[in-house]
C-alpha cells in the first residue's frame, strides 16, 4: 500500500510571521488561521487496500479493487464484494419555511427511500417512503463524483445524478415533487476509516447550493391548503402533467414554488463494508447565522472514529475540522416531555439530547450543544438477518462552538436554531 506523506513546510514568506522565543530557544507560530494540508488522491483503493484518513478530495471510489479476505484468508469474489457494500445518500434543502429531507440506501438485501417536508411555521410534517427487496427497480452505480442512485416504487421515485460540478435531484411522489440542480462545494469533508477486522467506510459530507429548481405540492399533500397563506408571490397554481424522471403522467391540481437561488443544502454520501451491527448518532445543522454568514455542522459518534473524525463545520463555505464528541439522550428521564432549551447560559438545560466535546487538554475547541426534538421520522424493521431502528428528528439547537486559536478562535452561538439529530441502529 502506498503511503501518503504529510509534512508541514515553512516557506521564506512565512519566516517573517514566526517569532523567536529566545528564553526557551523556540519558535512560536503565528496566531492567524492556518488550514491543514490534506492530500488530494485520485482513487481510494491503491494496491488492493484503502487509504485511511481525512482528505481534501478523493476523485474515485474504486471499491471493487479492494482485496478483501474472509477469516479463512480466501479472497472474496467481485460479485460478493459488490453485494456486501452498503451505500446511501442523504440530502437536505432549506427553503424557508420548508425543510426538505430525503435519502436513498441499499444493503443489497433491501433498498429503501424516504422523503419528508417540515413546515417551520405550521409544524406540518409529511413523509413518503418505500422499502423493497434486493435492488429491484433501483440503480446504484458509479460514485459521489460520477454516479447515479435511483429507486422507484409505485408513484414514488427518487433519482440522484452526481457529477464533478453538481448534483441533479428529482423526487416524485403522490403528495409532492422536487426537482433541483445543486452546485458543489470546493471544500468537502472526505473521510475513510477502518470498520471491524476487514471492513472500511468512506463518507463525504459537503454543503451544496441551489442553482435552480422547483418544489411542487399536489392536492393530496398536507402542505397544499397551507399555500394560500404563504409565499403567495412565488407560487404557481395550475394543473400539471408531471413527467419528472420518466414517470407516467400525473394530472391534478398543484402549487409550485421556485427554489430560491443559493438556498442552503447539505449532502451526505457514504459507501463501505461496515460492521454487521452498527450504531451511530449524528447531528446536522444547515442555517444562516444572524450576522448573515452561512453555517453548516456535521457531528457524529459511533462511526468513522478509528484514528479520524467526520466532525467539521463550515462558515461561509470555509471548512473547520472538529474533534470527537459525545452524544447523550435524556428523553427517558423527562417522562417523554420535550422542554425547550434555555437561553440563559447559567441555567441548567433539561433538553432531550446533549452533544459535547470532552476536553482532555490536547484541543482548545469547545463544543457544548443541546437539542430539543420537535418532530421525528422513525422507522423500525426487523427481518432477523437484517434489522434497522432509525430515528431522524427535527428540532432546535442551543449552545456554542468555539474553534481553536489556530482556526481563528471563532465562536458560533446557537439559540433555538433548527437542525437534525439522528440515532440509527442497523444489522446488515
C-alpha positions as CSV (number, residue, x, y, z in Angstrom):
1,X,0.0,0.0,0.0
2,X,1.4,3.3,-1.0
3,X,1.9,5.8,1.8
4,X,0.7,9.4,2.0
5,X,3.3,11.8,3.3
6,X,2.1,14.7,5.2
7,X,4.7,17.4,6.1
8,X,4.4,21.0,7.3
9,X,6.7,23.3,5.3
10,X,7.7,26.8,6.3
11,X,8.4,29.0,3.3
12,X,10.6,32.1,3.2
13,X,7.4,34.1,3.1
14,X,6.3,32.6,6.4
15,X,9.5,33.2,8.3
16,X,8.7,36.8,9.0
17,X,5.4,35.7,10.6
18,X,7.1,33.5,13.2
19,X,8.6,34.9,16.4
20,X,11.6,33.7,18.2
21,X,11.2,32.9,21.9
22,X,14.9,33.4,22.9
23,X,14.4,32.5,26.5
24,X,13.2,29.0,25.6
25,X,15.1,28.9,22.3
26,X,11.9,28.0,20.4
27,X,9.9,29.4,17.5
28,X,6.3,30.5,18.1
29,X,3.8,30.0,15.3
30,X,1.6,32.9,14.3
31,X,-2.0,33.0,15.6
32,X,-3.6,33.6,12.2
33,X,-5.8,30.8,10.8
34,X,-3.9,28.0,9.1
35,X,-5.6,25.3,7.1
36,X,-4.3,21.7,7.4
37,X,-2.6,20.5,4.3
38,X,-4.6,17.4,3.3
39,X,-4.0,15.1,0.4
40,X,-5.9,15.1,-2.9
41,X,-6.0,11.5,-4.1
42,X,-7.0,10.1,-7.5
43,X,-8.6,6.9,-6.2
44,X,-9.4,5.4,-2.8
45,X,-8.0,1.9,-3.3
46,X,-4.4,1.5,-4.2
47,X,-2.5,-1.8,-4.2
48,X,-5.7,-3.5,-3.1
49,X,-6.1,-1.5,0.1
50,X,-7.9,1.8,1.0
51,X,-6.2,5.0,2.0
52,X,-7.3,5.8,5.6
53,X,-7.5,9.4,6.7
54,X,-9.1,12.8,6.1
55,X,-8.7,14.1,2.6
56,X,-9.1,17.4,0.7
57,X,-10.7,15.4,-2.1
58,X,-11.0,11.8,-3.4
59,X,-11.6,11.6,-7.1
60,X,-12.8,8.0,-7.4
61,X,-14.2,5.4,-5.1
62,X,-12.9,2.2,-6.8
63,X,-14.2,-0.1,-4.0
64,X,-14.2,-3.2,-6.2
65,X,-10.4,-3.0,-6.4
66,X,-10.3,-3.8,-2.6
67,X,-8.5,-7.0,-1.9
68,X,-10.9,-8.3,0.8
69,X,-10.4,-11.6,2.6
70,X,-12.6,-13.7,4.9
71,X,-11.3,-15.0,8.2
72,X,-10.3,-18.1,6.2
73,X,-8.0,-15.8,4.2
74,X,-9.7,-16.8,1.0
75,X,-10.1,-13.9,-1.4
76,X,-13.7,-12.6,-1.8
77,X,-15.1,-12.6,-5.3
78,X,-16.0,-9.3,-7.1
79,X,-19.7,-10.3,-7.0
80,X,-19.6,-10.8,-3.3
81,X,-17.8,-7.5,-2.7
82,X,-20.5,-5.7,-4.7
83,X,-23.2,-7.5,-2.7
84,X,-21.6,-6.7,0.7
85,X,-21.0,-3.0,0.0
86,X,-23.6,-0.7,1.7
87,X,-24.3,2.6,0.1
88,X,-26.6,5.6,0.9
89,X,-27.0,9.3,0.3
90,X,-28.9,12.0,2.2
91,X,-29.9,15.5,1.0
92,X,-31.5,18.3,2.9
93,X,-32.7,21.5,1.2
94,X,-33.6,24.5,3.4
95,X,-36.3,26.5,1.6
96,X,-37.9,28.6,4.4
97,X,-40.4,27.8,5.8
98,X,-39.8,24.3,4.5
99,X,-37.1,21.8,5.3
100,X,-37.0,19.1,2.6
101,X,-35.1,15.9,3.5
102,X,-34.6,12.8,1.5
103,X,-32.4,9.7,1.5
104,X,-31.8,6.6,-0.6
105,X,-29.9,3.5,0.6
106,X,-29.2,-0.1,-0.3
107,X,-27.7,-3.0,1.6
108,X,-28.4,-5.2,-1.4
109,X,-30.7,-7.5,0.5
110,X,-33.1,-4.5,0.6
111,X,-33.2,-1.0,-0.7
112,X,-35.1,2.0,0.6
113,X,-36.0,5.6,0.0
114,X,-37.7,8.2,2.2
115,X,-38.5,11.9,1.9
116,X,-40.3,14.3,4.2
117,X,-41.1,18.0,4.3
118,X,-41.4,20.0,7.5
119,X,-43.1,23.5,7.7
120,X,-41.4,25.5,10.4
121,X,-44.3,28.0,10.5
122,X,-47.2,25.5,10.8
123,X,-45.4,22.4,12.2
124,X,-46.9,20.3,9.4
125,X,-44.8,17.2,8.8
126,X,-45.3,14.9,5.8
127,X,-43.5,11.7,4.9
128,X,-43.3,9.4,1.8
129,X,-41.3,6.2,1.8
130,X,-40.7,2.9,0.1
131,X,-38.9,-0.4,1.0
132,X,-38.3,-3.2,-1.4
133,X,-36.3,-6.4,-1.6
134,X,-32.8,-6.6,-3.1
135,X,-32.2,-3.8,-5.7
136,X,-35.4,-4.2,-7.6
137,X,-36.3,-1.1,-9.7
138,X,-33.2,0.7,-8.4
139,X,-29.7,1.7,-9.6
140,X,-26.5,2.3,-7.6
141,X,-23.7,2.9,-10.0
142,X,-20.5,5.0,-10.0
143,X,-19.6,7.1,-7.0
144,X,-20.0,10.6,-5.5
145,X,-18.5,12.4,-8.5
146,X,-19.7,10.3,-11.4
147,X,-22.6,8.2,-10.4
148,X,-26.3,7.6,-10.2
149,X,-28.6,6.4,-7.4
150,X,-32.2,5.8,-8.1
151,X,-35.2,3.9,-6.8
152,X,-38.8,3.6,-8.0
153,X,-41.8,2.0,-6.3
154,X,-45.3,2.8,-7.4
155,X,-45.8,6.6,-7.6
156,X,-42.6,7.3,-5.5
157,X,-39.3,7.7,-7.3
158,X,-36.0,9.4,-6.4
159,X,-33.1,10.0,-8.7
160,X,-29.7,11.5,-7.7
161,X,-27.3,12.1,-10.6
162,X,-23.8,13.0,-9.4
163,X,-21.2,14.9,-11.5
164,X,-18.0,16.8,-10.7
165,X,-19.8,20.1,-10.8
166,X,-23.0,19.3,-9.1
167,X,-26.0,17.0,-8.3
168,X,-29.2,16.7,-10.2
169,X,-32.1,15.7,-7.9
170,X,-35.5,14.5,-9.0
171,X,-38.1,13.3,-6.5
172,X,-41.7,12.5,-7.5
173,X,-44.5,11.2,-5.2
174,X,-48.3,11.4,-4.9
175,X,-48.0,14.2,-2.4
176,X,-45.1,16.4,-3.6
177,X,-42.2,16.6,-6.1
178,X,-38.8,18.3,-6.0
179,X,-36.5,18.9,-9.0
180,X,-33.3,20.7,-8.2
181,X,-29.9,21.5,-9.7
182,X,-27.3,21.7,-7.0
183,X,-23.8,23.2,-7.1
184,X,-20.9,21.6,-5.3
185,X,-18.6,22.9,-2.6
186,X,-14.8,23.3,-3.2
187,X,-14.2,22.2,0.4
188,X,-15.9,18.9,1.1
189,X,-15.2,16.6,4.1
190,X,-13.8,13.3,2.8
191,X,-13.1,10.6,5.3
192,X,-12.1,6.9,5.1
193,X,-11.7,4.8,8.2
194,X,-11.4,1.1,9.2
195,X,-14.5,-0.7,10.2
196,X,-14.1,-4.0,12.0
197,X,-11.4,-6.5,11.2
198,X,-11.5,-6.3,7.4
199,X,-14.0,-3.5,6.6
200,X,-13.9,0.2,6.0
201,X,-16.2,3.0,5.1
202,X,-15.9,6.2,3.1
203,X,-18.1,9.2,3.6
204,X,-18.2,12.7,2.0
205,X,-20.2,15.5,3.6
206,X,-20.4,18.9,1.9
207,X,-22.5,22.0,1.7
208,X,-24.3,22.5,-1.7
209,X,-26.2,25.4,-3.1
210,X,-29.3,25.6,-5.2
211,X,-28.7,26.7,-8.8
212,X,-32.4,26.2,-9.8
213,X,-35.4,24.0,-9.3
214,X,-39.0,23.7,-8.2
215,X,-40.9,22.4,-5.2
216,X,-44.4,21.2,-6.1
217,X,-47.3,20.2,-3.8
218,X,-50.1,18.2,-5.2
219,X,-53.7,18.3,-3.9
220,X,-53.1,15.1,-1.7
221,X,-50.3,16.9,0.3
222,X,-50.8,18.1,3.8
223,X,-49.0,21.3,2.8
224,X,-51.2,22.0,-0.2
225,X,-54.0,24.0,1.6
226,X,-51.5,26.0,3.6
227,X,-50.0,27.6,0.5
228,X,-52.8,30.1,0.2
229,X,-51.3,31.9,3.2
230,X,-47.6,31.6,2.4
231,X,-45.2,32.6,-0.4
232,X,-48.2,33.9,-2.5
233,X,-45.8,35.9,-4.7
234,X,-43.8,32.9,-5.8
235,X,-46.4,30.2,-6.1
236,X,-47.9,28.9,-9.3
237,X,-51.5,27.4,-9.1
238,X,-52.1,25.1,-12.1
239,X,-53.0,21.7,-13.3
240,X,-49.8,19.7,-14.1
241,X,-48.9,16.9,-16.4
242,X,-46.0,15.7,-14.3
243,X,-43.4,13.7,-16.3
244,X,-40.4,14.1,-14.0
245,X,-37.9,11.2,-14.1
246,X,-39.8,9.5,-16.8
247,X,-42.9,8.8,-14.6
248,X,-46.3,8.2,-16.1
249,X,-48.3,11.4,-16.3
250,X,-49.8,12.6,-13.0
251,X,-52.5,15.1,-13.6
252,X,-54.1,17.2,-10.8
253,X,-54.2,20.5,-9.0
254,X,-50.8,21.6,-7.8
255,X,-48.9,24.5,-6.3
256,X,-45.3,25.1,-7.5
257,X,-42.7,27.2,-5.8
258,X,-39.3,28.0,-7.4
259,X,-36.4,27.0,-5.2
260,X,-34.5,30.1,-4.2
261,X,-31.1,30.6,-5.8
262,X,-28.3,29.9,-3.3
263,X,-30.7,28.2,-0.9
264,X,-28.7,26.1,1.6
265,X,-28.3,22.4,1.0
266,X,-26.2,19.6,2.6
267,X,-25.1,16.3,1.2
268,X,-24.1,13.1,2.9
269,X,-22.7,10.3,0.6
270,X,-21.4,7.1,2.1
271,X,-20.2,3.7,0.9
272,X,-18.4,0.9,2.6
273,X,-18.1,-2.6,4.1
274,X,-19.5,-1.8,7.6
275,X,-19.7,-3.8,10.8
276,X,-22.5,-6.4,10.9
277,X,-24.1,-4.4,13.7
278,X,-23.6,-0.6,13.5
279,X,-25.0,2.2,15.6
280,X,-24.4,5.9,15.2
281,X,-25.6,9.3,16.4
282,X,-25.5,12.2,14.0
283,X,-26.0,15.9,14.3
284,X,-26.6,18.2,11.4
285,X,-27.2,22.0,11.2
286,X,-27.6,23.9,7.9
287,X,-28.6,27.5,8.6
288,X,-27.8,31.2,8.2
289,X,-26.4,33.0,11.2
290,X,-27.9,36.3,12.5
291,X,-24.9,38.1,11.0
292,X,-25.6,36.7,7.5
293,X,-22.9,34.1,7.4
294,X,-23.9,30.6,6.3
295,X,-23.2,27.8,8.8
296,X,-23.2,24.0,8.4
297,X,-22.3,21.5,11.1
298,X,-21.7,17.7,10.9
299,X,-21.0,15.8,14.1
300,X,-21.2,12.0,14.7
301,X,-20.5,9.3,17.3
302,X,-20.2,5.6,16.6
303,X,-18.7,5.6,13.1
304,X,-15.6,6.9,11.5
305,X,-13.8,7.2,14.8
306,X,-10.7,5.0,14.4
307,X,-7.9,7.5,14.2
308,X,-10.0,10.0,12.3
309,X,-13.2,12.0,12.7
310,X,-16.0,13.1,10.4
311,X,-16.7,16.1,12.6
312,X,-16.5,19.5,10.9
313,X,-18.3,22.8,10.4
314,X,-18.4,25.2,7.5
315,X,-18.6,29.0,8.0
316,X,-19.4,30.8,4.7
317,X,-18.1,27.6,2.9
318,X,-14.8,27.5,4.8
319,X,-14.3,24.1,6.5
320,X,-13.1,23.8,10.1
321,X,-12.2,20.3,11.4
322,X,-13.6,19.4,14.8
323,X,-12.6,16.9,17.5
324,X,-14.6,13.9,18.7
325,X,-17.9,14.5,20.6
326,X,-20.2,12.6,22.9
327,X,-23.9,12.3,22.5
328,X,-26.3,11.8,25.4
329,X,-30.0,11.2,25.1
330,X,-32.1,12.1,28.2
331,X,-35.6,11.8,26.8
332,X,-36.4,8.8,29.1
333,X,-35.5,10.9,32.1
334,X,-38.1,13.6,31.2
335,X,-41.1,11.4,31.1
336,X,-41.5,11.9,27.4
337,X,-41.7,15.6,27.7
338,X,-39.5,17.8,25.4
339,X,-38.7,21.0,27.3
340,X,-37.3,24.0,25.4
341,X,-33.7,24.9,25.6
342,X,-32.9,27.7,28.0
343,X,-31.4,30.9,26.5
344,X,-29.6,31.8,29.7
345,X,-26.2,30.1,29.7
346,X,-26.2,29.9,33.5
347,X,-29.4,28.0,33.7
348,X,-29.3,24.1,33.6
349,X,-30.9,22.8,30.4
350,X,-33.2,19.8,30.7
351,X,-33.0,19.1,26.9
352,X,-33.6,15.7,25.3
353,X,-30.1,15.5,23.8
354,X,-26.7,16.8,24.7
355,X,-23.7,17.0,22.3
356,X,-20.3,18.0,23.8
357,X,-16.6,17.7,23.4
358,X,-14.7,16.2,26.4
359,X,-11.6,18.4,26.6
360,X,-8.6,16.4,27.6
361,X,-6.1,19.2,27.2
362,X,-4.9,18.5,23.6
363,X,-7.6,20.6,22.0
364,X,-8.8,24.1,22.8
365,X,-12.0,23.6,20.8
366,X,-15.3,23.9,22.8
367,X,-18.5,22.2,21.7
368,X,-21.5,22.4,24.0
369,X,-24.9,21.9,22.4
370,X,-28.3,20.9,23.5
371,X,-31.0,19.6,21.1
372,X,-34.8,19.7,21.7
373,X,-36.8,17.4,19.3
374,X,-39.9,18.8,17.7
375,X,-40.9,16.1,15.1
376,X,-39.4,12.8,14.0
377,X,-39.2,10.4,11.1
378,X,-39.0,6.9,12.7
379,X,-38.9,3.5,11.0
380,X,-38.3,0.1,12.6
381,X,-37.7,-3.0,10.5
382,X,-36.7,-6.5,11.8
383,X,-36.3,-9.4,9.4
384,X,-34.0,-11.5,11.6
385,X,-30.8,-11.4,9.4
386,X,-31.2,-7.7,8.8
387,X,-32.8,-5.1,11.1
388,X,-32.9,-1.3,11.5
389,X,-34.1,1.1,14.1
390,X,-33.9,4.6,12.5
391,X,-34.9,7.9,14.1
392,X,-34.2,11.2,12.5
393,X,-35.5,14.1,14.5
394,X,-36.1,17.8,13.6
395,X,-35.6,20.2,16.4
396,X,-33.8,23.2,17.8
397,X,-30.2,23.6,19.0
398,X,-28.9,25.8,21.7
399,X,-25.2,26.3,22.8
400,X,-22.0,27.3,21.2
401,X,-19.0,26.1,19.3
402,X,-15.6,27.8,19.8
403,X,-12.9,27.0,17.3
404,X,-9.3,26.6,18.2
405,X,-6.9,29.6,18.3
406,X,-5.2,28.1,15.2
407,X,-8.6,28.2,13.5
408,X,-9.1,31.8,14.3
409,X,-10.9,31.3,17.6
410,X,-14.3,31.9,16.0
411,X,-17.3,31.4,18.3
412,X,-20.6,30.3,16.8
413,X,-23.5,30.9,19.2
414,X,-26.7,29.0,18.5
415,X,-30.1,30.0,20.1
416,X,-33.0,27.8,19.1
417,X,-31.5,27.1,15.6
418,X,-33.3,24.5,13.6
419,X,-31.4,21.3,12.8
420,X,-31.4,17.5,12.7
421,X,-30.3,14.7,15.1
422,X,-30.2,11.0,14.3
423,X,-30.0,7.8,16.2
424,X,-29.6,4.7,14.0
425,X,-29.1,1.0,14.8
426,X,-28.5,-1.3,11.9
427,X,-27.9,-5.0,11.4
428,X,-26.8,-5.7,7.9
